[in-house]
Amino acid sequence: MPFAKGRSGNINGRPTGTPNKFTITQRQFIESILDKQKDKIVSELDKLQGKEYLNAITGLFEYVLPKLSRSEMITEFTESDSPVQIIQLPHNNRDNLEIA
């Protein structure tokens, strides 16, 4: 191999995340088609009602908004942590709060 991994002959190469020419051309082509069909798309969406309308609109979200990933919170308690105190409030008189 003429170059080491991660090192090419062009030290000023394309920055990370920059789309290639083909991707740019595809996006421009699709944008031009959608731009010409904007009125038709809106009129077709206006014909939909209820669940069909909501499904169509929410289906378009993924092309505009980034998808959010679920996150999980993991906590670990040690013996030195304070115990959790549960307080039950009576439904009829919440003003007289007593903590045991």
PyRosetta script that sets phi, psi and omega in degrees:
from pyrosetta import init, pose_from_sequence

init()
pose = pose_from_sequence("MPFAKGRSGNINGRPTGTPNKFTITQRQFIESILDKQKDKIVSELDKLQGKEYLNAITGLFEYVLPKLSRSEMITEFTESDSPVQIIQLPHNNRDNLEIA")
pose.set_psi(1, 134.4)
pose.set_omega(1, -177.0)
pose.set_phi(2, -75.0)
pose.set_psi(2, -22.8)
pose.set_omega(2, -177.0)
pose.set_phi(3, -126.3)
pose.set_psi(3, 150.0)
pose.set_omega(3, 175.6)
pose.set_phi(4, -75.0)
pose.set_psi(4, 155.9)
pose.set_omega(4, -178.4)
pose.set_phi(5, -59.0)
pose.set_psi(5, 130.3)
pose.set_omega(5, 180.0)
pose.set_phi(6, 84.9)
pose.set_psi(6, -2.6)
pose.set_omega(6, -179.5)
pose.set_phi(7, -127.6)
pose.set_psi(7, 116.3)
pose.set_omega(7, 177.6)
pose.set_phi(8, -107.2)
pose.set_psi(8, 179.9)
pose.set_omega(8, 177.8)
pose.set_phi(9, -72.8)
pose.set_psi(9, -16.0)
pose.set_omega(9, -179.3)
pose.set_phi(10, -108.2)
pose.set_psi(10, 98.6)
pose.set_omega(10, -177.4)
pose.set_phi(11, -70.8)
pose.set_psi(11, -19.7)
pose.set_omega(11, 177.0)
pose.set_phi(12, -102.9)
pose.set_psi(12, 38.6)
pose.set_omega(12, -176.6)
pose.set_phi(13, -63.4)
pose.set_psi(13, -178.4)
pose.set_omega(13, -177.5)
pose.set_phi(14, -61.2)
pose.set_psi(14, 131.6)
pose.set_omega(14, 179.5)
pose.set_phi(15, -64.6)
pose.set_psi(15, 151.3)
pose.set_omega(15, 179.3)
pose.set_phi(16, -58.6)
pose.set_psi(16, 135.7)
pose.set_omega(16, 178.1)
pose.set_phi(17, 89.9)
pose.set_psi(17, -7.7)
pose.set_omega(17, 178.7)
pose.set_phi(18, -77.4)
pose.set_psi(18, 123.5)
pose.set_omega(18, -178.9)
pose.set_phi(19, -69.7)
pose.set_psi(19, 152.7)
pose.set_omega(19, 178.4)
pose.set_phi(20, -78.4)
pose.set_psi(20, 173.4)
pose.set_omega(20, -175.2)
pose.set_phi(21, -61.8)
pose.set_psi(21, -38.3)
pose.set_omega(21, -179.2)
pose.set_phi(22, -63.7)
pose.set_psi(22, -43.3)
pose.set_omega(22, 178.9)
pose.set_phi(23, -63.1)
pose.set_psi(23, -42.2)
pose.set_omega(23, 178.8)
pose.set_phi(24, -62.8)
pose.set_psi(24, -43.6)
pose.set_omega(24, 179.6)
pose.set_phi(25, -63.1)
pose.set_psi(25, -43.3)
pose.set_omega(25, 178.0)
pose.set_phi(26, -60.1)
pose.set_psi(26, -47.0)
pose.set_omega(26, -179.1)
pose.set_phi(27, -61.8)
pose.set_psi(27, -42.8)
pose.set_omega(27, 179.0)
pose.set_phi(28, -63.4)
pose.set_psi(28, -38.8)
pose.set_omega(28, 179.4)
pose.set_phi(29, -65.1)
pose.set_psi(29, -47.2)
pose.set_omega(29, -180.0)
pose.set_phi(30, -64.6)
pose.set_psi(30, -41.1)
pose.set_omega(30, 177.6)
pose.set_phi(31, -60.8)
pose.set_psi(31, -39.8)
pose.set_omega(31, -179.6)
pose.set_phi(32, -67.3)
pose.set_psi(32, -39.3)
pose.set_omega(32, 177.6)
pose.set_phi(33, -63.4)
pose.set_psi(33, -48.8)
pose.set_omega(33, -178.6)
pose.set_phi(34, -64.3)
pose.set_psi(34, -36.3)
pose.set_omega(34, 179.6)
pose.set_phi(35, -64.1)
pose.set_psi(35, -39.4)
pose.set_omega(35, 179.4)
pose.set_phi(36, -71.0)
pose.set_psi(36, -26.3)
pose.set_omega(36, -176.6)
pose.set_phi(37, -100.6)
pose.set_psi(37, 10.4)
pose.set_omega(37, -174.6)
pose.set_phi(38, -56.1)
pose.set_psi(38, -46.6)
pose.set_omega(38, -178.3)
pose.set_phi(39, -64.5)
pose.set_psi(39, -40.9)
pose.set_omega(39, 179.5)
pose.set_phi(40, -66.1)
pose.set_psi(40, -41.2)
pose.set_omega(40, 179.0)
pose.set_phi(41, -61.1)
pose.set_psi(41, -45.2)
pose.set_omega(41, 179.4)
pose.set_phi(42, -63.6)
pose.set_psi(42, -42.5)
pose.set_omega(42, -179.4)
pose.set_phi(43, -66.3)
pose.set_psi(43, -36.7)
pose.set_omega(43, 177.3)
pose.set_phi(44, -67.8)
pose.set_psi(44, -38.9)
pose.set_omega(44, 176.6)
pose.set_phi(45, -64.8)
pose.set_psi(45, -36.3)
pose.set_omega(45, 179.3)
pose.set_phi(46, -65.5)
pose.set_psi(46, -24.8)
pose.set_omega(46, 179.4)
pose.set_phi(47, -75.2)
pose.set_psi(47, -21.9)
pose.set_omega(47, -177.9)
pose.set_phi(48, -80.9)
pose.set_psi(48, 152.4)
pose.set_omega(48, 179.0)
pose.set_phi(49, -139.1)
pose.set_psi(49, 157.3)
pose.set_omega(49, 174.2)
pose.set_phi(50, 58.4)
pose.set_psi(50, -131.6)
pose.set_omega(50, -175.9)
pose.set_phi(51, -61.8)
pose.set_psi(51, -37.7)
pose.set_omega(51, -179.4)
pose.set_phi(52, -61.0)
pose.set_psi(52, -42.8)
pose.set_omega(52, 179.8)
pose.set_phi(53, -64.6)
pose.set_psi(53, -48.4)
pose.set_omega(53, -178.8)
pose.set_phi(54, -62.3)
pose.set_psi(54, -40.8)
pose.set_omega(54, 178.6)
pose.set_phi(55, -63.9)
pose.set_psi(55, -39.5)
pose.set_omega(55, 179.4)
pose.set_phi(56, -66.2)
pose.set_psi(56, -44.9)
pose.set_omega(56, -179.3)
pose.set_phi(57, -65.9)
pose.set_psi(57, -48.0)
pose.set_omega(57, -179.0)
pose.set_phi(58, -67.4)
pose.set_psi(58, -28.0)
pose.set_omega(58, 175.6)
pose.set_phi(59, -66.4)
pose.set_psi(59, -27.8)
pose.set_omega(59, 178.6)
pose.set_phi(60, -79.4)
pose.set_psi(60, -21.3)
pose.set_omega(60, -178.0)
pose.set_phi(61, -55.9)
pose.set_psi(61, -40.6)
pose.set_omega(61, -174.8)
pose.set_phi(62, -64.4)
pose.set_psi(62, -16.8)
pose.set_omega(62, 178.1)
pose.set_phi(63, -90.1)
pose.set_psi(63, -7.8)
pose.set_omega(63, -178.2)
pose.set_phi(64, -117.2)
pose.set_psi(64, -43.7)
pose.set_omega(64, -176.8)
pose.set_phi(65, -102.6)
pose.set_psi(65, 141.5)
pose.set_omega(65, 176.8)
pose.set_phi(66, -69.9)
pose.set_psi(66, 145.4)
pose.set_omega(66, 178.0)
pose.set_phi(67, -73.6)
pose.set_psi(67, 138.1)
pose.set_omega(67, 177.7)
pose.set_phi(68, -90.3)
pose.set_psi(68, 136.6)
pose.set_omega(68, 178.0)
pose.set_phi(69, -92.6)
pose.set_psi(69, 147.8)
pose.set_omega(69, 177.8)
pose.set_phi(70, -72.7)
pose.set_psi(70, 144.1)
pose.set_omega(70, 176.4)
pose.set_phi(71, -122.4)
pose.set_psi(71, 149.9)
pose.set_omega(71, -178.5)
pose.set_phi(72, -119.4)
pose.set_psi(72, 134.0)
pose.set_omega(72, 179.6)
pose.set_phi(73, -102.8)
pose.set_psi(73, 120.9)
pose.set_omega(73, 179.6)
pose.set_phi(74, -114.7)
pose.set_psi(74, 124.5)
pose.set_omega(74, 178.4)
pose.set_phi(75, -120.8)
pose.set_psi(75, 146.9)
pose.set_omega(75, 177.8)
pose.set_phi(76, -123.2)
pose.set_psi(76, 131.7)
pose.set_omega(76, 178.1)
pose.set_phi(77, -106.0)
pose.set_psi(77, 140.2)
pose.set_omega(77, 175.4)
pose.set_phi(78, -108.1)
pose.set_psi(78, 171.4)
pose.set_omega(78, -179.1)
pose.set_phi(79, -64.8)
pose.set_psi(79, -24.1)
pose.set_omega(79, -178.5)
pose.set_phi(80, -79.3)
pose.set_psi(80, -13.4)
pose.set_omega(80, 178.6)
pose.set_phi(81, -68.9)
pose.set_psi(81, 147.0)
pose.set_omega(81, 178.1)
pose.set_phi(82, -68.8)
pose.set_psi(82, 142.7)
pose.set_omega(82, 177.0)
pose.set_phi(83, -69.0)
pose.set_psi(83, 153.2)
pose.set_omega(83, 179.2)
pose.set_phi(84, -82.4)
pose.set_psi(84, 132.7)
pose.set_omega(84, 179.5)
pose.set_phi(85, -104.9)
pose.set_psi(85, 124.3)
pose.set_omega(85, 179.7)
pose.set_phi(86, -98.1)
pose.set_psi(86, 128.8)
pose.set_omega(86, -179.3)
pose.set_phi(87, -114.6)
pose.set_psi(87, 124.1)
pose.set_omega(87, 176.5)
pose.set_phi(88, -102.9)
pose.set_psi(88, 127.1)
pose.set_omega(88, -179.9)
pose.set_phi(89, -100.9)
pose.set_psi(89, 136.3)
pose.set_omega(89, 174.2)
pose.set_phi(90, -69.8)
pose.set_psi(90, 143.2)
pose.set_omega(90, -177.5)
pose.set_phi(91, -68.0)
pose.set_psi(91, -30.3)
pose.set_omega(91, -173.4)
pose.set_phi(92, -88.7)
pose.set_psi(92, -20.7)
pose.set_omega(92, -176.5)
pose.set_phi(93, -141.6)
pose.set_psi(93, 86.7)
pose.set_omega(93, 179.9)
pose.set_phi(94, -88.3)
pose.set_psi(94, -7.5)
pose.set_omega(94, -178.9)
pose.set_phi(95, -74.4)
pose.set_psi(95, -32.6)
pose.set_omega(95, -177.9)
pose.set_phi(96, -94.6)
pose.set_psi(96, 79.2)
pose.set_omega(96, -176.0)
pose.set_phi(97, -88.6)
pose.set_psi(97, 125.1)
pose.set_omega(97, 176.6)
pose.set_phi(98, -121.4)
pose.set_psi(98, 128.1)
pose.set_omega(98, 177.8)
pose.set_phi(99, -103.4)
pose.set_psi(99, 124.2)
pose.set_omega(99, -178.1)
pose.set_phi(100, -81.1)
pose.dump_pdb("model.pdb")
